[in-house]
Amino acid sequence: MAHTPVNHPLRPIYRIVGFVTGAYLVAFGLIGFIATSGEPFSGPGGQALGQGSNLLWSIIVLAVGGIVLLGTAIGRNLDVRIDQFLGWGLLVLGSFSLCVLRTDEVNFFGFTMSTVIATYLAGLLLITVSLYSKSAPQSKAGAPRQVREGRTA
């Protein structure tokens, strides 16, 4: 039996949080794409929404946000897998960029510390959303926790 809840009562709120996270990533990607369009593809770039960015990172974030929005729109537990996978991916990219933050040669995403923090927050939000957004038919979901523990409410 999985330890993640199925048909969580706050599932609609978590789906909204996933949608807002995806919308933020798309907005950041579009603004970053516009702001850094005349600069080099990778390396130190410009600023978008107070975060360091370049054309490469803007395109990646735009794609990730679009995939998150698409998965949220489709639902059917596809959003759970997408949010989980992309959330962990954002944490890995944020950790890599934190390691190479003070180098000019290896910081090819153009990250600043504020970009690392925003990437971590987006990744953690997507992982949290993936933990509580799973749905199943009521016949296959199992009994709620209160019933399993012998409580009535």
N, C-alpha and C positions, 0 to 999 in steps of 0.2 A: 504494500500500500504506500502510495506517495505521501510525503509529509507536507505537501503544499495544499492549501485549502481549495476545494472545488465549489463553485457557486457561492463565493464569498458575498455577504450581504452588501459590501461596499464596492462590488465589482464595477458598477457604472462610474463611480467616482475615479477608480483607478484607470479605467479606460479613458476618461477625460484627461487625467494627468498625463497619460501616454500620448494623447492627441496634442496636448499643449506643448509637451516636450518636443514632439516631432515638428510642430509648427514653429517653435523657437529655432530649432536647427535649420529649418528651411529659410526662415527670415534671416538668420545669421549668415547662412550660405549665400543668399541673394545679395544682401548688403555687402558682404565681403567680396563677392564676385564683382560687383559694380565698383567698389572702392579700390580694388587691386587689379583691375583689368589692364591697366597700362604698365604694370610692374612685372618683374621676372616671375616665371611660373613657380619656382620654389625658392627657398632661402628667406632671409628677413624681408618681411613685406610691410604692409600698411596696417591700419587699425579698422576694426569694424565692431561697433557696439562696445567700445572700450577694451576690446581684446585684440591681441596680435593675430594676424591672419595673412595669408597669401593666396594666390590663385588656386594652388593645389589643394590647400586645406578647405577653401571655400567650396570647391567642387565636391570634395569628399563629404563635407558636412551637408551640402545640399542633397546629395544622393542618399545619405543615411536618413536624413529627415524625411525625404520623400518615401523611402521604404517603410519607415515607421508609420507615416500617415496612411500609406496604402494598406499595411497590415492591420492597422486599427480600423480602417473602413471595412475591410473584408471580415475580420473577426474570426469566428470558428476555430479558436485556439491557435490559428496561424500567427495572430498578434503576440501570443505568449512566447512562441519560439523566436520570432523576429526580435521582440524586445529583449529577450534573454541574450541572444547571440550578439546583437548590436550593442547592448549595454556592456557586456564583457569586453567587446572590441573597443569601445570608447575608453574603458578603464585601462586597457593595455596600451592604447595610443597615448593616453594621458600620462601613463607611467613612463613610457619611452621618452616622451617629450619633456617630462620633468627631469629625466636623467641627462638630456642633452641641451637643456635650456640655455646654458651660458656659452655654447659653442656656435660659431657661425657656419661652420662647414656641415655639421650633422643635423642642425635644427632646420631641416628642409621644409617643415610645416609652418615655420615662422611663429611659433608659440611664444607667448609671454606667460608670466605666472597667472594672470587672470584667465587666460585661455585654458591653462591646465585645470584650474579650479572649476571653470564652467564645464569642461569636458568631463571631469570627475562627477560633478553634480548631475549632468545629463545621463551619464552611464549608470549611476546609482539609482536615479529615478526610473530608468527603463528596467533595471533589474528588479526593483521593488514592484513595479507594475506587472512584470511577468510572473511574479510569485503569487499575486492575488487576483489575476484576471482569468484564470482557468474556469471553463464552464463544462458542464456535462448534463445529459438528461437526468431528471430527478431520480429515475429508477436506478441509474448507475452511479449516482453521486455518493451514495452511502448516507448513513444517519448523521445529523449534525453532532457537533462535539458534545453539547449538553446531553443529548439522548445517550450517546456512547458512555458518558460518565455517570449516568443514572440520575441526572438532574432534570427537572421539568422546565425550568426557564433558563 
